[in-house]
Amino acid sequence: MKKKQKTKKSAVKRFKVTKTGKVLFRQQGARHLISKKNKCWLRRKKKLKELVGEYKNKVLRMLGQK
């Protein structure tokens, strides 16, 4: 009997797959000790980034998409 692949719950919390298939993630470094960090840099960090390359396929597999 073949088992179903389970999704990795840690990956579900960290990544978001769009309708077109892009994998988005939140950048690191904007959680704490914010007062000493550059405001322009923090605004850049708030935006979601697209995941590209071979790691994208690994994440999709963890999410049960591929």
PyMOL Python script that loads the backbone (N, CA, C, O; Angstrom):
from pymol import cmd

cmd.read_pdbstr("""\
ATOM      1  N   MET A   1       0.827  -1.181   0.000  1.00  0.00           N
ATOM      2  CA  MET A   1       0.000   0.000   0.000  1.00  0.00           C
ATOM      3  C   MET A   1       0.876   1.250   0.000  1.00  0.00           C
ATOM      4  O   MET A   1       1.758   1.394   0.846  1.00  0.00           O
ATOM      5  N   LYS A   2       0.636   2.141  -0.936  1.00  0.00           N
ATOM      6  CA  LYS A   2       1.439   3.352  -1.061  1.00  0.00           C
ATOM      7  C   LYS A   2       0.966   4.413  -0.068  1.00  0.00           C
ATOM      8  O   LYS A   2      -0.234   4.649   0.079  1.00  0.00           O
ATOM      9  N   LYS A   3       1.924   5.051   0.614  1.00  0.00           N
ATOM     10  CA  LYS A   3       1.578   6.071   1.591  1.00  0.00           C
ATOM     11  C   LYS A   3       1.520   7.438   0.926  1.00  0.00           C
ATOM     12  O   LYS A   3       2.266   7.720  -0.012  1.00  0.00           O
ATOM     13  N   LYS A   4       0.625   8.280   1.424  1.00  0.00           N
ATOM     14  CA  LYS A   4       0.526   9.654   0.928  1.00  0.00           C
ATOM     15  C   LYS A   4       1.651  10.481   1.519  1.00  0.00           C
ATOM     16  O   LYS A   4       2.059  10.279   2.663  1.00  0.00           O
ATOM     17  N   GLN A   5       2.148  11.420   0.718  1.00  0.00           N
ATOM     18  CA  GLN A   5       3.187  12.307   1.214  1.00  0.00           C
ATOM     19  C   GLN A   5       2.577  13.363   2.125  1.00  0.00           C
ATOM     20  O   GLN A   5       1.591  14.008   1.768  1.00  0.00           O
ATOM     21  N   LYS A   6       3.167  13.535   3.300  1.00  0.00           N
ATOM     22  CA  LYS A   6       2.682  14.549   4.229  1.00  0.00           C
ATOM     23  C   LYS A   6       3.410  15.857   3.953  1.00  0.00           C
ATOM     24  O   LYS A   6       4.577  15.860   3.564  1.00  0.00           O
ATOM     25  N   THR A   7       2.709  16.965   4.158  1.00  0.00           N
ATOM     26  CA  THR A   7       3.347  18.261   3.982  1.00  0.00           C
ATOM     27  C   THR A   7       4.159  18.583   5.230  1.00  0.00           C
ATOM     28  O   THR A   7       3.776  18.230   6.346  1.00  0.00           O
ATOM     29  N   LYS A   8       5.286  19.260   5.024  1.00  0.00           N
ATOM     30  CA  LYS A   8       6.105  19.712   6.141  1.00  0.00           C
ATOM     31  C   LYS A   8       5.474  20.968   6.709  1.00  0.00           C
ATOM     32  O   LYS A   8       5.398  21.989   6.026  1.00  0.00           O
ATOM     33  N   LYS A   9       5.023  20.905   7.946  1.00  0.00           N
ATOM     34  CA  LYS A   9       4.317  22.027   8.557  1.00  0.00           C
ATOM     35  C   LYS A   9       5.223  23.237   8.719  1.00  0.00           C
ATOM     36  O   LYS A   9       4.747  24.371   8.676  1.00  0.00           O
ATOM     37  N   SER A  10       6.524  23.016   8.906  1.00  0.00           N
ATOM     38  CA  SER A  10       7.448  24.147   9.035  1.00  0.00           C
ATOM     39  C   SER A  10       7.540  24.909   7.718  1.00  0.00           C
ATOM     40  O   SER A  10       7.681  26.132   7.716  1.00  0.00           O
ATOM     41  N   ALA A  11       7.461  24.192   6.596  1.00  0.00           N
ATOM     42  CA  ALA A  11       7.515  24.833   5.289  1.00  0.00           C
ATOM     43  C   ALA A  11       6.224  25.590   4.995  1.00  0.00           C
ATOM     44  O   ALA A  11       6.255  26.641   4.354  1.00  0.00           O
ATOM     45  N   VAL A  12       5.099  25.069   5.455  1.00  0.00           N
ATOM     46  CA  VAL A  12       3.805  25.730   5.245  1.00  0.00           C
ATOM     47  C   VAL A  12       3.795  27.099   5.918  1.00  0.00           C
ATOM     48  O   VAL A  12       3.239  28.061   5.387  1.00  0.00           O
ATOM     49  N   LYS A  13       4.422  27.173   7.105  1.00  0.00           N
ATOM     50  CA  LYS A  13       4.453  28.429   7.850  1.00  0.00           C
ATOM     51  C   LYS A  13       5.383  29.459   7.217  1.00  0.00           C
ATOM     52  O   LYS A  13       5.171  30.659   7.388  1.00  0.00           O
ATOM     53  N   ARG A  14       6.403  29.019   6.494  1.00  0.00           N
ATOM     54  CA  ARG A  14       7.422  29.929   5.984  1.00  0.00           C
ATOM     55  C   ARG A  14       7.244  30.346   4.533  1.00  0.00           C
ATOM     56  O   ARG A  14       7.706  31.420   4.146  1.00  0.00           O
ATOM     57  N   PHE A  15       6.590  29.531   3.725  1.00  0.00           N
ATOM     58  CA  PHE A  15       6.494  29.795   2.293  1.00  0.00           C
ATOM     59  C   PHE A  15       5.054  29.902   1.838  1.00  0.00           C
ATOM     60  O   PHE A  15       4.153  29.319   2.441  1.00  0.00           O
ATOM     61  N   LYS A  16       4.844  30.659   0.758  1.00  0.00           N
ATOM     62  CA  LYS A  16       3.514  30.835   0.183  1.00  0.00           C
ATOM     63  C   LYS A  16       3.633  30.621  -1.323  1.00  0.00           C
ATOM     64  O   LYS A  16       4.507  31.203  -1.966  1.00  0.00           O
ATOM     65  N   VAL A  17       2.766  29.795  -1.882  1.00  0.00           N
ATOM     66  CA  VAL A  17       2.770  29.533  -3.320  1.00  0.00           C
ATOM     67  C   VAL A  17       1.635  30.328  -3.951  1.00  0.00           C
ATOM     68  O   VAL A  17       0.481  30.227  -3.533  1.00  0.00           O
ATOM     69  N   THR A  18       1.979  31.124  -4.970  1.00  0.00           N
ATOM     70  CA  THR A  18       0.973  31.941  -5.644  1.00  0.00           C
ATOM     71  C   THR A  18       0.230  31.102  -6.681  1.00  0.00           C
ATOM     72  O   THR A  18       0.568  29.946  -6.936  1.00  0.00           O
ATOM     73  N   LYS A  19      -0.782  31.714  -7.262  1.00  0.00           N
ATOM     74  CA  LYS A  19      -1.588  31.021  -8.268  1.00  0.00           C
ATOM     75  C   LYS A  19      -0.766  30.677  -9.515  1.00  0.00           C
ATOM     76  O   LYS A  19      -1.012  29.664 -10.170  1.00  0.00           O
ATOM     77  N   THR A  20       0.207  31.528  -9.833  1.00  0.00           N
ATOM     78  CA  THR A  20       1.040  31.299 -11.023  1.00  0.00           C
ATOM     79  C   THR A  20       2.193  30.332 -10.748  1.00  0.00           C
ATOM     80  O   THR A  20       2.908  29.951 -11.675  1.00  0.00           O
ATOM     81  N   GLY A  21       2.383  29.929  -9.477  1.00  0.00           N
ATOM     82  CA  GLY A  21       3.410  28.947  -9.157  1.00  0.00           C
ATOM     83  C   GLY A  21       4.669  29.524  -8.539  1.00  0.00           C
ATOM     84  O   GLY A  21       5.625  28.786  -8.305  1.00  0.00           O
ATOM     85  N   LYS A  22       4.698  30.829  -8.267  1.00  0.00           N
ATOM     86  CA  LYS A  22       5.866  31.423  -7.620  1.00  0.00           C
ATOM     87  C   LYS A  22       5.861  31.051  -6.142  1.00  0.00           C
ATOM     88  O   LYS A  22       4.804  30.925  -5.524  1.00  0.00           O
ATOM     89  N   VAL A  23       7.050  30.879  -5.588  1.00  0.00           N
ATOM     90  CA  VAL A  23       7.185  30.591  -4.161  1.00  0.00           C
ATOM     91  C   VAL A  23       7.734  31.849  -3.498  1.00  0.00           C
ATOM     92  O   VAL A  23       8.821  32.319  -3.835  1.00  0.00           O
ATOM     93  N   LEU A  24       6.962  32.390  -2.542  1.00  0.00           N
ATOM     94  CA  LEU A  24       7.361  33.620  -1.858  1.00  0.00           C
ATOM     95  C   LEU A  24       7.756  33.314  -0.430  1.00  0.00           C
ATOM     96  O   LEU A  24       7.235  32.387   0.192  1.00  0.00           O
ATOM     97  N   PHE A  25       8.700  34.119   0.089  1.00  0.00           N
ATOM     98  CA  PHE A  25       9.137  33.955   1.472  1.00  0.00           C
ATOM     99  C   PHE A  25       9.479  35.312   2.065  1.00  0.00           C
ATOM    100  O   PHE A  25       9.770  36.268   1.345  1.00  0.00           O
ATOM    101  N   ARG A  26       9.439  35.377   3.388  1.00  0.00           N
ATOM    102  CA  ARG A  26       9.791  36.608   4.102  1.00  0.00           C
ATOM    103  C   ARG A  26      11.279  36.579   4.431  1.00  0.00           C
ATOM    104  O   ARG A  26      11.814  35.549   4.842  1.00  0.00           O
ATOM    105  N   GLN A  27      11.944  37.724   4.247  1.00  0.00           N
ATOM    106  CA  GLN A  27      13.379  37.798   4.484  1.00  0.00           C
ATOM    107  C   GLN A  27      13.709  37.847   5.970  1.00  0.00           C
ATOM    108  O   GLN A  27      12.874  38.232   6.789  1.00  0.00           O
ATOM    109  N   GLN A  28      14.927  37.454   6.310  1.00  0.00           N
ATOM    110  CA  GLN A  28      15.369  37.452   7.692  1.00  0.00           C
ATOM    111  C   GLN A  28      15.877  38.829   8.112  1.00  0.00           C
ATOM    112  O   GLN A  28      16.169  39.679   7.271  1.00  0.00           O
ATOM    113  N   GLY A  29      15.976  39.032   9.402  1.00  0.00           N
ATOM    114  CA  GLY A  29      16.649  40.217   9.924  1.00  0.00           C
ATOM    115  C   GLY A  29      15.762  41.356  10.378  1.00  0.00           C
ATOM    116  O   GLY A  29      16.280  42.379  10.824  1.00  0.00           O
ATOM    117  N   ALA A  30      14.433  41.226  10.285  1.00  0.00           N
ATOM    118  CA  ALA A  30      13.558  42.343  10.658  1.00  0.00           C
ATOM    119  C   ALA A  30      12.651  41.976  11.829  1.00  0.00           C
ATOM    120  O   ALA A  30      11.508  42.430  11.887  1.00  0.00           O
ATOM    121  N   ARG A  31      13.137  41.174  12.748  1.00  0.00           N
ATOM    122  CA  ARG A  31      12.308  40.712  13.858  1.00  0.00           C
ATOM    123  C   ARG A  31      12.544  41.502  15.147  1.00  0.00           C
ATOM    124  O   ARG A  31      11.590  41.949  15.784  1.00  0.00           O
ATOM    125  N   HIS A  32      13.808  41.674  15.533  1.00  0.00           N
ATOM    126  CA  HIS A  32      14.099  42.347  16.798  1.00  0.00           C
ATOM    127  C   HIS A  32      15.341  43.219  16.637  1.00  0.00           C
ATOM    128  O   HIS A  32      16.021  43.162  15.612  1.00  0.00           O
ATOM    129  N   LEU A  33      15.629  44.023  17.654  1.00  0.00           N
ATOM    130  CA  LEU A  33      16.725  45.006  17.629  1.00  0.00           C
ATOM    131  C   LEU A  33      16.572  45.952  16.439  1.00  0.00           C
ATOM    132  O   LEU A  33      17.544  46.270  15.753  1.00  0.00           O
ATOM    133  N   ILE A  34      15.341  46.392  16.207  1.00  0.00           N
ATOM    134  CA  ILE A  34      15.010  47.165  15.012  1.00  0.00           C
ATOM    135  C   ILE A  34      15.500  48.618  15.108  1.00  0.00           C
ATOM    136  O   ILE A  34      15.821  49.230  14.089  1.00  0.00           O
ATOM    137  N   SER A  35      15.558  49.172  16.334  1.00  0.00           N
ATOM    138  CA  SER A  35      15.869  50.592  16.482  1.00  0.00           C
ATOM    139  C   SER A  35      17.246  50.961  15.934  1.00  0.00           C
ATOM    140  O   SER A  35      17.446  52.085  15.473  1.00  0.00           O
ATOM    141  N   LYS A  36      18.187  50.035  15.979  1.00  0.00           N
ATOM    142  CA  LYS A  36      19.535  50.352  15.496  1.00  0.00           C
ATOM    143  C   LYS A  36      19.726  50.039  14.007  1.00  0.00           C
ATOM    144  O   LYS A  36      20.795  50.300  13.455  1.00  0.00           O
ATOM    145  N   LYS A  37      18.705  49.487  13.361  1.00  0.00           N
ATOM    146  CA  LYS A  37      18.838  49.135  11.945  1.00  0.00           C
ATOM    147  C   LYS A  37      18.326  50.264  11.048  1.00  0.00           C
ATOM    148  O   LYS A  37      17.442  51.029  11.435  1.00  0.00           O
ATOM    149  N   ASN A  38      18.883  50.350   9.872  1.00  0.00           N
ATOM    150  CA  ASN A  38      18.529  51.380   8.906  1.00  0.00           C
ATOM    151  C   ASN A  38      17.085  51.219   8.448  1.00  0.00           C
ATOM    152  O   ASN A  38      16.659  50.115   8.110  1.00  0.00           O
ATOM    153  N   LYS A  39      16.331  52.312   8.436  1.00  0.00           N
ATOM    154  CA  LYS A  39      14.897  52.255   8.110  1.00  0.00           C
ATOM    155  C   LYS A  39      14.652  51.865   6.657  1.00  0.00           C
ATOM    156  O   LYS A  39      13.704  51.139   6.356  1.00  0.00           O
ATOM    157  N   CYS A  40      15.493  52.340   5.769  1.00  0.00           N
ATOM    158  CA  CYS A  40      15.374  51.990   4.346  1.00  0.00           C
ATOM    159  C   CYS A  40      15.603  50.492   4.164  1.00  0.00           C
ATOM    160  O   CYS A  40      14.897  49.833   3.401  1.00  0.00           O
ATOM    161  N   TRP A  41      16.583  49.970   4.863  1.00  0.00           N
ATOM    162  CA  TRP A  41      16.916  48.544   4.815  1.00  0.00           C
ATOM    163  C   TRP A  41      15.753  47.706   5.348  1.00  0.00           C
ATOM    164  O   TRP A  41      15.425  46.655   4.799  1.00  0.00           O
ATOM    165  N   LEU A  42      15.118  48.206   6.457  1.00  0.00           N
ATOM    166  CA  LEU A  42      13.984  47.485   7.043  1.00  0.00           C
ATOM    167  C   LEU A  42      12.791  47.447   6.097  1.00  0.00           C
ATOM    168  O   LEU A  42      12.106  46.428   6.006  1.00  0.00           O
ATOM    169  N   ARG A  43      12.536  48.545   5.391  1.00  0.00           N
ATOM    170  CA  ARG A  43      11.425  48.564   4.426  1.00  0.00           C
ATOM    171  C   ARG A  43      11.659  47.562   3.309  1.00  0.00           C
ATOM    172  O   ARG A  43      10.722  46.908   2.848  1.00  0.00           O
ATOM    173  N   ARG A  44      12.895  47.442   2.877  1.00  0.00           N
ATOM    174  CA  ARG A  44      13.239  46.450   1.842  1.00  0.00           C
ATOM    175  C   ARG A  44      13.012  45.032   2.358  1.00  0.00           C
ATOM    176  O   ARG A  44      12.564  44.160   1.613  1.00  0.00           O
ATOM    177  N   LYS A  45      13.320  44.805   3.628  1.00  0.00           N
ATOM    178  CA  LYS A  45      13.179  43.479   4.218  1.00  0.00           C
ATOM    179  C   LYS A  45      11.721  43.068   4.408  1.00  0.00           C
ATOM    180  O   LYS A  45      11.423  41.874   4.448  1.00  0.00           O
ATOM    181  N   LYS A  46      10.812  44.030   4.525  1.00  0.00           N
ATOM    182  CA  LYS A  46       9.396  43.721   4.755  1.00  0.00           C
ATOM    183  C   LYS A  46       8.734  43.083   3.536  1.00  0.00           C
ATOM    184  O   LYS A  46       7.759  42.345   3.678  1.00  0.00           O
ATOM    185  N   LYS A  47       9.253  43.360   2.346  1.00  0.00           N
ATOM    186  CA  LYS A  47       8.651  42.844   1.122  1.00  0.00           C
ATOM    187  C   LYS A  47       8.951  41.348   0.970  1.00  0.00           C
ATOM    188  O   LYS A  47      10.023  40.871   1.341  1.00  0.00           O
ATOM    189  N   LEU A  48       7.992  40.637   0.425  1.00  0.00           N
ATOM    190  CA  LEU A  48       8.197  39.216   0.156  1.00  0.00           C
ATOM    191  C   LEU A  48       9.114  39.055  -1.049  1.00  0.00           C
ATOM    192  O   LEU A  48       9.034  39.825  -2.006  1.00  0.00           O
ATOM    193  N   LYS A  49       9.982  38.055  -0.996  1.00  0.00           N
ATOM    194  CA  LYS A  49      10.880  37.775  -2.106  1.00  0.00           C
ATOM    195  C   LYS A  49      10.495  36.457  -2.752  1.00  0.00           C
ATOM    196  O   LYS A  49       9.922  35.569  -2.120  1.00  0.00           O
ATOM    197  N   GLU A  50      10.827  36.358  -4.030  1.00  0.00           N
ATOM    198  CA  GLU A  50      10.535  35.119  -4.761  1.00  0.00           C
ATOM    199  C   GLU A  50      11.707  34.163  -4.644  1.00  0.00           C
ATOM    200  O   GLU A  50      12.867  34.559  -4.760  1.00  0.00           O
ATOM    201  N   LEU A  51      11.390  32.909  -4.414  1.00  0.00           N
ATOM    202  CA  LEU A  51      12.401  31.868  -4.313  1.00  0.00           C
ATOM    203  C   LEU A  51      12.665  31.322  -5.712  1.00  0.00           C
ATOM    204  O   LEU A  51      11.723  31.006  -6.438  1.00  0.00           O
ATOM    205  N   VAL A  52      13.934  31.207  -6.099  1.00  0.00           N
ATOM    206  CA  VAL A  52      14.283  30.726  -7.429  1.00  0.00           C
ATOM    207  C   VAL A  52      15.331  29.619  -7.328  1.00  0.00           C
ATOM    208  O   VAL A  52      15.946  29.418  -6.281  1.00  0.00           O
ATOM    209  N   GLY A  53      15.517  28.917  -8.422  1.00  0.00           N
ATOM    210  CA  GLY A  53      16.553  27.895  -8.477  1.00  0.00           C
ATOM    211  C   GLY A  53      16.089  26.534  -7.996  1.00  0.00           C
ATOM    212  O   GLY A  53      14.893  26.254  -7.919  1.00  0.00           O
ATOM    213  N   GLU A  54      17.061  25.696  -7.674  1.00  0.00           N
ATOM    214  CA  GLU A  54      16.797  24.318  -7.281  1.00  0.00           C
ATOM    215  C   GLU A  54      16.079  24.244  -5.934  1.00  0.00           C
ATOM    216  O   GLU A  54      15.312  23.313  -5.688  1.00  0.00           O
ATOM    217  N   TYR A  55      16.327  25.224  -5.064  1.00  0.00           N
ATOM    218  CA  TYR A  55      15.701  25.208  -3.744  1.00  0.00           C
ATOM    219  C   TYR A  55      14.188  25.370  -3.855  1.00  0.00           C
ATOM    220  O   TYR A  55      13.448  24.892  -2.995  1.00  0.00           O
ATOM    221  N   LYS A  56      13.730  26.036  -4.901  1.00  0.00           N
ATOM    222  CA  LYS A  56      12.286  26.206  -5.127  1.00  0.00           C
ATOM    223  C   LYS A  56      11.616  24.842  -5.306  1.00  0.00           C
ATOM    224  O   LYS A  56      10.538  24.601  -4.763  1.00  0.00           O
ATOM    225  N   ASN A  57      12.249  23.961  -6.058  1.00  0.00           N
ATOM    226  CA  ASN A  57      11.699  22.620  -6.278  1.00  0.00           C
ATOM    227  C   ASN A  57      11.654  21.816  -4.980  1.00  0.00           C
ATOM    228  O   ASN A  57      10.709  21.062  -4.747  1.00  0.00           O
ATOM    229  N   LYS A  58      12.692  21.981  -4.121  1.00  0.00           N
ATOM    230  CA  LYS A  58      12.707  21.293  -2.846  1.00  0.00           C
ATOM    231  C   LYS A  58      11.561  21.751  -1.960  1.00  0.00           C
ATOM    232  O   LYS A  58      10.910  20.941  -1.300  1.00  0.00           O
ATOM    233  N   VAL A  59      11.322  23.057  -1.950  1.00  0.00           N
ATOM    234  CA  VAL A  59      10.248  23.608  -1.121  1.00  0.00           C
ATOM    235  C   VAL A  59       8.896  23.142  -1.637  1.00  0.00           C
ATOM    236  O   VAL A  59       8.022  22.789  -0.845  1.00  0.00           O
ATOM    237  N   LEU A  60       8.711  23.134  -2.952  1.00  0.00           N
ATOM    238  CA  LEU A  60       7.457  22.653  -3.535  1.00  0.00           C
ATOM    239  C   LEU A  60       7.208  21.199  -3.165  1.00  0.00           C
ATOM    240  O   LEU A  60       6.069  20.804  -2.918  1.00  0.00           O
ATOM    241  N   ARG A  61       8.269  20.404  -3.127  1.00  0.00           N
ATOM    242  CA  ARG A  61       8.135  19.010  -2.736  1.00  0.00           C
ATOM    243  C   ARG A  61       7.730  18.889  -1.262  1.00  0.00           C
ATOM    244  O   ARG A  61       6.915  18.042  -0.896  1.00  0.00           O
ATOM    245  N   MET A  62       8.315  19.753  -0.426  1.00  0.00           N
ATOM    246  CA  MET A  62       7.956  19.747   0.998  1.00  0.00           C
ATOM    247  C   MET A  62       6.496  20.134   1.216  1.00  0.00           C
ATOM    248  O   MET A  62       5.846  19.659   2.147  1.00  0.00           O
ATOM    249  N   LEU A  63       5.989  21.014   0.331  1.00  0.00           N
ATOM    250  CA  LEU A  63       4.614  21.463   0.447  1.00  0.00           C
ATOM    251  C   LEU A  63       3.633  20.476  -0.211  1.00  0.00           C
ATOM    252  O   LEU A  63       2.419  20.662  -0.129  1.00  0.00           O
ATOM    253  N   GLY A  64       4.150  19.451  -0.849  1.00  0.00           N
ATOM    254  CA  GLY A  64       3.298  18.464  -1.497  1.00  0.00           C
ATOM    255  C   GLY A  64       2.724  18.946  -2.822  1.00  0.00           C
ATOM    256  O   GLY A  64       1.683  18.457  -3.261  1.00  0.00           O
ATOM    257  N   GLN A  65       3.397  19.904  -3.465  1.00  0.00           N
ATOM    258  CA  GLN A  65       2.918  20.480  -4.714  1.00  0.00           C
ATOM    259  C   GLN A  65       3.501  19.789  -5.939  1.00  0.00           C
ATOM    260  O   GLN A  65       2.914  19.834  -7.020  1.00  0.00           O
ATOM    261  N   LYS A  66       4.661  19.148  -5.772  1.00  0.00           N
ATOM    262  CA  LYS A  66       5.355  18.573  -6.926  1.00  0.00           C
ATOM    263  C   LYS A  66       5.670  17.115  -6.701  1.00  0.00           C
ATOM    264  O   LYS A  66       6.255  16.468  -7.570  1.00  0.00           O
TER     265      LYS A  66
END
""", "prot")
cmd.dss("prot")
cmd.show_as("cartoon", "prot")
cmd.util.cbc("prot")
cmd.orient("prot")
